[in-house]
Amino acid sequence: MVKSKSLFEHATAALGGVDILVNNAGIGIFAPVEEMAPEDFRAILETNLFGVFYCCHEAIPLMKGARRRVHHQHFFARRRQPARANGRI
């Protein structure tokens, strides 16, 4: 969270504010649950879930009153992969 706070403080100082937010970071480590290291799963959550939250948490207050807001989600978040869910891959 410290990095995202610093990022938005810098953007505000350098650019005068934040008008849009594009959350486009995402990682995928595709393995059956029993083969995935807990550290890999944590990295996925930190990037794909918590990273979006931290950026939204910092950016939304700065965008109050902005004419436009954009939120983009990584395509893996919408892509169904049922074979991966039951470990067939």
Stockholm file with secondary structure:
# STOCKHOLM 1.0

chainA/1-89         MVKSKSLFEHATAALGGVDILVNNAGIGIFAPVEEMAPEDFRAILETNLFGVFYCCHEAIPLMKGARRRVHHQHFFARRRQPARANGRI
#=GR chainA/1-89 SS CHHHHHHHHHHHHHHSSCCCCCCCCCCCCCCCGGGSCHHHHHHHIIIIIIHHHHHHHHHHHHHTTCSCCCCCCCGGGTCCCHHHHTTCC
#=GC SS_cons        CHHHHHHHHHHHHHHSSCCCCCCCCCCCCCCCGGGSCHHHHHHHIIIIIIHHHHHHHHHHHHHTTCSCCCCCCCGGGTCCCHHHHTTCC
//
